[in-house]
Amino acid sequence: MPSTLPILRTRRERRLARQKRNENRSRGAILSVGLLLSIVLGVGIILGAFAYADVTRDLPSTNILPRLLNPPDGLLLQPTRIYDRTGLQLLATFAPNESPRRYIPINEQNAQHIPPYLVNAIIAAADPQFQRHSGYSIEGLNNSDLHPTLAQKLVSGLLLYGEPPSISRAIRERLLASQITAQYGRTQVMEWYLNSANFGNYAYGVDAAAHLYFGRPVDELTLPRRQCLRR
């Protein structure tokens, strides 16, 4: 009876050869997939870099805000006046009165400051996550009329007011909102917003609004007192 050892050896060699071919195929497939992913990732990085460069091109400087709002020479602290073409004849003033707008700080160490309850009311009404986010929110990215945070409202009204609505403008708004929050801090963002926001009837800033609606400066506003009814 012939020996079965050569037959078993041959079968074993064939099996090992088949396993090696399968391993080579698997290794080749993995390398091909890895190469393809590397190419896709590289292309994505390049396209992302071009897209970022396009979105951030001519991005306004955040240094504009102190020049617009900080006292005593902030450009927006003056009433908005319309003159004729000669620049001599005043046609209209878009403000409750002719006097410059007062810039009122938040810091309670100042003799005249915005009451804390008014700050809290603005946060509750306009930006409940003010103390948690980084100045911007992804919410409303496709809605050009929605500016979910106070920093975004500030950027939209003072830095990007001339840009038409678009997804690019929405992204730029969020980038700038993040920048001013990181650069100047939440307190400064809040202070700038309160001293520049439009409260209706050409009243810009909480002090102008307090004079217009309550007949007194903002630092003299108090919470309404509840009267207890006695039976």
Residue, then its C-alpha position, 0 to 999 in steps of 0.5 A: m500500500p503506497s504511503t499517504l505522507p507525500i499526499l498529505r504533504t502536497r495537500r498541506e502545501r496547497r492549503l498554505a499556498r492558498q492561504k498565502r494568496n488570500e492573505n496577499r489579496s486581503r493585504g492588497a485590498i486594505l492597502s488600496v482602501g487605505l490609499l483611496l481614503s488618503i487621497v479622499l482625505g487629502v482632497g478634502i483638506i485642500l478643498g476645506a482650506f480653499a473654502y475656509a480661505d474664501v469664507t474668511r476673505d476680507l473678514p472685518s477686524t474685531n478691533i472695529l468694535p472698541r472704536l465704535l462703542n468705547p467711550p468717550d469717542g466711540l463713533l456710535l455714541q453720537p446720535t445719528r444725524i442726516y445732513d444735506r449734500t453740503g454737510l451743513q444743514l441738519l435734516a433729521t436726527f434719529a435719536p430720542n434727543e440731540s445729546p450723545r448716548r451715554y455708555i453705561p458699564i456693567n461693573e457694579q463698582n461704578a457709581q452708574h452701572i446697568p442693574p444686574y437684574l436688567v442684564n439677567a433679563i436680557i440673557a433670559a430673553a435673548d440668549p439663555q445659554f450666554q454663559r455656556h457657549s463660545g459666542y455662537s450657535i449652529e442653530g439658524l445656520n440656514n436662516s439669515d434672520l436668526h442670530p441666536t446669541l448676543a455676540q452674533k447679534l452684535v456682529s450682525g448689526l455692527l460688522l456684517y450689516g452690509e453683507p447680503p444674506s447667505i450661508s457664507r455670511a452666516i458662517r462668517e458671523r459665527l466665526l467673528a462671534s467666537q473671536i470677539t467672545a474669546q478676545y474681549g470676554r463675555t462681560q464686554v460682549m454683553e456691555w457692548y450689546l446693551n449699549s448699542a442694541n436697538f430698543g425701538n423708536y431710534a433708542y439705541g442702548v439701554d440708557a436711551a431706552a430707559h429715558l424714552y420709555f421710563g423718563r429716567p436713566v438706566d442706572e435709576l431703574t428699579l424692579p416693580r414692587r408688588q403691593c400686598l392686598r389686605r383683606 
